[in-house]
Amino acid sequence: MNLPLRRARLAGNAGMTLIEVIVAISIMGIVATAAIGLSITSQTSAAAQQRQELAVTIANQAMEQISAQAAGTNLITNKSYLFQGRTQSLVNASWSANAGAAGLADTYPGWDTAAVATSTPVVPMSSTIRQSGTDYTTHTLIGTCYQATSGSGNCVRLAPAPARPPATAPASTTQLVRLIVIVRWTAGTGCAASGCSYQATSFVDAHFDLQWKTNG
């Protein structure tokens, strides 16, 4: 074997050059950084989804408790039952703090005219619980609205809307009690600044003799 050919073969078996090693390390670093970022994003999304699911569970539990308390109660003759212990000032403050919630503008706020500052509401205005390291604050808003007994339509305030609901429901309408539960939390990067929330809404028919809609 001549010397030039042997040198060429040795050069081919000499391995990676310094530049090739640097390039390889750089590529591995980019891939590793991307993988770590994807993992962090995935974990963050999973945590946010878990918090959302917990909020839904908390709201549904609160709604079930309120509905159970309302069951079997004639809210026409005893309108203050669900509102019992709720002062006007606390209700107005809660309404203002949750302004913009779906259905709130179509609802007359309800309170107990006999309640005083030391009264304890039957249904708490708000409460905070801790689940899986996150604090969830539940706000409960209860009021009344009117729905047409025929045709179709939402439960709304009367038009032109008086400041307070009338003592007797207008003809061709029925009064319903709207229950709004809002759960708020601030944990997680997506909720830390302005907070996140979940809302559940339900209705209670205020009559023992249910008034069925005849159309729609």
C-alpha positions in Angstrom: 0.0 0.0 0.0 1.4 3.4 -1.0 1.8 6.1 1.7 -0.7 8.6 0.2 -3.5 6.0 0.1 -2.8 4.9 3.7 -2.9 8.5 4.9 -6.2 9.0 3.2 -7.8 6.0 4.9 -6.5 7.1 8.3 -7.9 10.5 7.7 -11.3 8.9 6.9 -11.3 7.0 10.2 -10.1 9.9 12.3 -13.7 10.6 13.6 -15.7 13.9 13.9 -14.0 17.2 13.8 -14.4 19.8 16.5 -16.8 21.8 14.3 -19.0 18.7 13.7 -19.1 18.0 17.5 -20.1 21.6 18.2 -22.9 21.4 15.6 -24.1 18.1 16.9 -24.2 19.4 20.5 -26.1 22.5 19.3 -28.7 20.5 17.6 -29.2 18.2 20.6 -29.6 21.3 22.8 -32.3 22.8 20.5 -34.1 19.5 20.5 -33.9 19.1 24.3 -35.1 22.7 24.8 -38.1 22.1 22.6 -38.9 18.9 24.4 -38.7 20.6 27.8 -40.9 23.4 26.6 -43.5 21.0 25.2 -43.5 19.1 28.5 -44.0 22.3 30.6 -46.8 23.5 28.3 -48.5 20.1 28.5 -48.2 20.1 32.3 -49.6 23.6 32.5 -52.5 22.8 30.3 -53.3 19.6 32.3 -53.2 21.7 35.5 -55.5 24.3 34.0 -57.9 21.6 32.8 -58.0 20.1 36.3 -58.8 23.4 37.9 -61.6 24.0 35.5 -63.1 20.6 36.2 -62.9 21.2 39.9 -64.7 24.5 39.5 -67.5 22.8 37.5 -67.8 20.2 40.3 -67.9 22.9 43.0 -70.5 25.0 41.1 -72.7 21.9 40.5 -72.5 20.9 44.2 -73.5 24.4 45.3 -76.4 24.5 42.9 -77.6 21.1 44.1 -77.6 22.3 47.7 -79.6 25.4 46.9 -82.1 23.5 44.8 -82.5 21.0 47.6 -83.2 23.8 50.1 -85.8 25.3 47.7 -87.6 22.0 47.1 -91.0 21.9 48.6 -91.0 25.5 49.6 -93.8 27.8 48.4 -91.7 30.8 47.3 -94.8 32.8 46.5 -96.1 32.8 50.0 -92.7 32.6 51.6 -90.6 34.6 49.1 -87.9 35.3 51.6 -86.9 31.7 52.2 -83.9 31.5 49.8 -83.3 35.2 50.4 -83.6 34.8 54.2 -80.8 36.6 56.1 -79.6 38.5 52.9 -79.5 42.2 53.5 -80.1 44.7 50.7 -76.6 46.2 51.1 -74.9 42.7 50.9 -77.0 41.7 47.8 -76.3 45.0 46.0 -72.6 44.7 46.8 -72.5 41.1 45.5 -74.5 42.2 42.3 -71.9 44.9 41.7 -68.9 42.6 42.3 -70.3 40.2 39.7 -71.6 42.6 37.2 -71.5 41.2 33.7 -72.4 37.7 34.7 -74.8 36.0 32.3 -78.4 36.6 33.2 -77.7 39.1 35.9 -79.1 42.1 33.9 -82.3 40.2 33.4 -82.8 39.4 37.1 -84.3 41.4 40.0 -81.9 41.1 43.0 -83.7 39.5 46.0 -83.1 40.2 49.6 -84.8 39.7 53.0 -86.5 43.0 54.1 -86.4 41.8 57.7 -82.6 41.0 57.7 -80.2 43.0 59.7 -76.4 43.3 59.6 -76.1 40.4 62.1 -78.4 38.0 60.2 -77.0 34.8 58.8 -78.1 34.0 55.2 -79.7 30.6 54.7 -77.7 30.4 51.4 -74.2 32.0 52.0 -73.5 35.0 49.8 -69.9 33.7 49.2 -67.6 31.0 50.5 -64.0 29.9 49.9 -62.7 26.3 49.8 -59.3 24.9 49.0 -59.1 22.0 46.6 -55.8 20.4 45.3 -53.8 23.5 46.4 -56.2 26.0 44.8 -58.6 28.4 46.5 -62.0 28.6 44.9 -64.5 31.3 45.9 -68.1 30.6 45.3 -70.6 33.5 44.8 -74.3 32.8 45.0 -76.7 35.3 43.5 -80.5 34.7 43.8 -83.2 36.9 42.2 -86.5 36.8 40.3 -87.5 37.1 36.7 -90.6 36.7 34.5 -91.2 34.3 31.7 -94.2 34.3 29.3 -96.6 31.4 29.9 -97.2 31.1 26.2 -94.9 31.3 23.2 -91.2 31.3 23.8 -88.8 33.6 25.5 -86.2 33.9 28.2 -86.8 34.8 31.8 -86.3 38.5 32.0 -87.1 41.7 33.8 -90.3 43.4 32.8 -90.3 46.1 30.1 -90.2 48.9 30.9 -88.3 47.4 33.8 -89.5 48.7 37.2 -86.9 49.0 40.0 -88.5 46.1 41.9 -90.7 43.2 40.8 -94.4 43.8 41.2 -96.4 42.1 44.0 -98.3 40.1 41.4 -97.0 38.7 38.2 -98.4 40.5 35.1 -101.0 38.6 33.0 -99.5 35.9 30.8 -96.3 35.7 32.7 -95.0 33.6 35.6 -92.4 34.5 38.1 -89.3 32.3 38.4 -86.4 32.4 40.8 -83.0 32.5 39.0 -80.1 30.9 40.8 -76.6 31.9 39.7 -73.5 30.3 41.1 -70.1 31.8 40.1 -66.8 30.1 41.0 -63.6 32.1 40.8 -59.9 31.2 41.2 -56.6 32.9 40.5 -54.2 29.9 40.4 -52.2 29.2 37.3 -50.4 31.4 34.8 -53.5 31.9 32.8 -55.6 33.0 35.7 -53.1 34.9 37.9 -53.7 38.3 36.4 -57.5 38.7 35.9 -58.7 35.4 37.4 -60.8 32.7 35.9 -64.4 31.8 36.6 -67.1 29.3 35.9 -70.8 30.0 36.0 -73.8 27.7 36.5 -77.4 28.9 36.2 -80.7 27.3 37.1 -84.3 28.2 37.8 -86.8 27.4 40.5 -90.5 27.6 39.8 -92.0 29.5 42.6 -95.4 27.8 42.5 -96.7 24.6 44.1 -99.2 24.4 41.2 -96.7 24.6 38.3 -97.7 26.9 35.5 -96.8 25.1 32.2 -96.1 27.0 29.1 -98.8 26.2 26.5 -96.7 26.8 23.4 -93.0 26.6 22.6 
